[in-house]
Amino acid sequence: MHPPAGAGQFDNSLIATTALAYVGRWGGQACVDANRFRSGQCREFVDCVVSLASGGKIWPVDPGGNYQVGFSSVGAVPVAPAAAAEGDIIQIGDHDESNPLHTAIVLTNHGNGTFTVVDSNWVGEPLVKELVGVHDWTPPAAAQFWRLGAVNPNNPGWHMPKGGLTGGSGLIGNQAPDTAINPPPPAPTASTNTVNGLASGIITVRSADADPAHPAVRMQYWIDGKSGQALDNAPGGALLSLDTTKLSDGPHVITTQAMAADGAISPLSAPVTITVTNHQLTIAVAAPNAPLLSGTVPLGVGAAPAADLATETLTLDGVAQQEPMTTSNQLNLDTTTLTAGQHQIKVAVTNREGQTVTWGPVIVTVTGAATGPRAVLPSATAGHADLVAVDATGRLLRYPWVSDGTFGVPQPVADGFADVTSLVAGHFAGPAGAVQLLAVRKDGSAHLYSFDAAGKAVDQGAVNGPIWNNYTRLTAGVFTKGGQEQLVGTDAVGHAQLITITVPPAVIPATPATPATPTVPATPTAATSPASPASPTSPASPASPASPASPAGALPGAATTSLPGSGDTPLSRRTDPHPAVAPAAVVTAKPAITTAIQGLPQSPVLAGAVTIQAVPGADGIDELVSADATGAVATFTFGGAQGFVPVASAPGAPAAVRLPAPVGTPVVGGFVGKDQEILVTGADGQTWLLSLAHPERPAQGAAFQSDAVVPPTQPAQSQHRLSQPAG
């Protein structure tokens, strides 16, 4: 196994000084000394010198016979002719049949394209074959320069001895000093300001340090394997203005190198491919790297030739929106006004001659529930959860769970939620299983909502007490054994409060004379409604004192009617099955809803949390789980006056869920299998599901179904370049 080139295993100048030992002698002697073969041809001589200089560890020979590959395969890095130093190798041609074909070792770089070299089979030709000699040489432009060793900053370099070289053994020039050698810098990172590599006119190529703490002095640029300009480095990288009009239309490969102050040169950067189009109208669009989109989605638009463009048009579901060309190369797709589900987009650019070229059409999927306030409600499928969220128009929508990680077509629940900043679902009143929704508004107020038989939200009134928008995080759970469901509110500095909501009996209007809805069964009672005493189909008033179905403190209408989408709530799951979610009757006089607040000690962990959620714990008591921006997870139990006390993690338990930076409220629910998952939307528009029980598992993307009708076409592929010449 040979050592990596340039990693400091040997001094690059040793290649030169080893070759100089054979000046005036048969080149094949180096191969004899290296225990190789008896040949003194130029390439064989250099190969054997490299083997000797590296202690037999490097043999730069390609089994396929390619001379250039022989060097690159053992880790040699290409060098620009202007930067060539002692010990670098010049190779012309790549096979035995190449013409011209020659290999030489650099002794001195004269800076004008001329070098003093040592080689075999040049000096003495044609009279003396395979003789090693020193001479000045100006290689042709096709020559490749390679570096195998590391540069020694203390090496003064080789100089022609006084009186010149006359041949004979023992002539080694200036032996490299026995000092430490500096390894080369790491390869930089190359990038361009193009969209998917589509280039025309003048573009900018950036070469940035891999290690900004140890910046390079200069950056060397390579185009299609040929060395180009070398620029002084700068903070943030060196910027090359590349005139693509001097390149042929078609693909070109750009790489860069970092150059240290001592002359050491890094390996080449990863290649960047551009497609030059200066003579035919072409378009490329960079779509976001996310299968599900939300908010304002930037579409990077590149078109060439760029100087001749007039307009660009974004077409969304068949409706065109034409705009003048911008210098930002970006079109913004506003998804906030779109329904959740699939939509068709395409982008077209038109030049001043009226020619148009189009990217797409492609399909994108909009979540519709990505960034608004959200909460979870029990699903019709026991053990799972529906998502409720506020859309951009202020509608409260319910996204029913239909399968693992997939939500169905959104159903409207209520209007007028545009000023709502957070939602919390929980059981705060009524019989077991009744679920209400607390909505906090921008003005600091909060209202409590229940649900009627049709699944619509009904405002039960304002909740008195705190200034609700002081809480940056809110969650609901049962934190004491046998206790009722309570809220935990935490402010920006980690002050937590335990909030108990009290809902008094509601004032219920008299039952109307019209028959009840057939789907609402009559409440069994000895007393009949005073409005229709003889009607057997009229349900007893839930507020009637004689009604056993209306316990004290129950919300209006809380009793027996099963609401589609009801079931076991993931917010505070118990060992006993939950009854159905109870609907709410229409309330004409809203009750006064009050709160009792218990202050808790400040917690720095909760202060740094991105989300806090209540999850089922032991003995029917919920635990509080927090996750910060780094993905670190902490679990707490309620300790009375001590507040929420951290729970020690089990040995070997994962401590991070790799939570993305959220742009939408994270919530916890039963979204996949039987576990609890955090549902969070990241800045890329993707909604992710991350397991709390198994944070080591990869995140799963959530899917949202839609009833929108979209013409069939190909799906959008992120960073996929589609180009089409103008017809």
Secondary structure, 3 states (H helix, E strand, C coil): CCCCCCCCCCECHHHHHHHHCCCCCECHHHHHHCCCCCCCCHHHHHHHHHHHHCCCCCCCCCCCCCHHHHHHCCCCEECCHHHCCCCCEEEECCCCCCCCCEEEEEEEECCCCCEEEEEECCCCCCCCCCEEEEEEECCCCCCEEEECCECCCCCCCCCCCCCCCCCCCCCCCCCCCCCCCCCCCCCCEEEECCECCEECCEEEEEEECCCCCCCCCEEEEEECCEEEEEEECCCCCEEEEEEHHHCCCEEEEEEEEEECCCCCECCCCCCEEEEECCCCCEEEEECCCCCEECCEEEEEEEEECHHHEEEEEEEECCEEEEEECCCCCEEEEECCCCCCEEEEEEEEEEECCCCEEEEEEEEEEECCCCCCCEEEEECCCCCCEEEEEECCCCCEEEECEEECCEECCCEEEECCCCCEEEEEEECCCCCCCCCEEEEEECCCCEEEEEECCCCCEEEEEEECCCCHHHCCEEEEECCCCCCCCEEEEECCCCCEEEEEEECCCCECCCCCCCCCCCCCCCCCCCCCCCCCCCCCCCCCCCCCCCCCCCCCCCCCCCCCCCCCCCCCCCCCCCCCCCCCCCECCCCCECCCEEEEEEECCCCHHHHCEEEEEEEECHHHCEEEEEEECCCEEEEEEECHHHCEEECCCCCCCCCECCCCCECCCCEEECCCCCCCEEEEEECCCCEEEEECCCCCCCCEECEECCCCCCCCCEECCCCCCCCCCCC
